[in-house]
Amino acid sequence: MRVVLAEDSVLLREGLIRLLAAAGMDVVAAVDEAEGLLRAVEEHRPELVVTDVRMPPTHTDEGLRAALVLRRQQPGLAVLVLSQYVEERYAAQLLASASAGGVGYLLKDRVADVAEFIDALRRVASGGTALDPEVVAQLLLRGNSDPLERLTPREHEVLQLMAEGRSNAGIGQALVLSEGAVGKHIGNIFTKLDLPPAEGDHRRVLAVLQFLKIRSLP
């Protein structure tokens, strides 16, 4: 897998290069600013981009804006965004591009769990989603939402795990439920949230992420 990495912290950038290489990924370019990211993707045509949200010169949202440009230009390009903090509006903007799959938003602390981080990278690269549990929790808790208030506590748990990109089997394992029970909870969630029918786990996850994105907008 060919990867372009954008991170302005030298130590973290070098650490990520080694981590990805050890996992068998080919880091074809590593840059420290958003314009360099756009140029590197144009030159190398990677399958996956990993970028920080905050990049020079203003250290606000340059990395994310570059990621959104790349998603518009190449809908099939997988993008994983890293952030130091939970920034809901950034997650919402990224999820707005999730119709083609292959998006992720993780806190940088998640990199410390190497196995979890590499699993998230591979899931995003294969067209799935990876949303940090803390981001999901904040999106679920933000404001008063009538549709969310319809859900039972167990359905909230299932929805959070769905938004993280878990499969039905993974949700069942985490909550000690059978796959049949998980499927029933998911059916109830879609009914209560007025979400249209969709085929396949991936499309169900994207529908939930779209709902979370809408609820997180100011």
Disulfide bonds with the S-S distance in Angstrom:
none
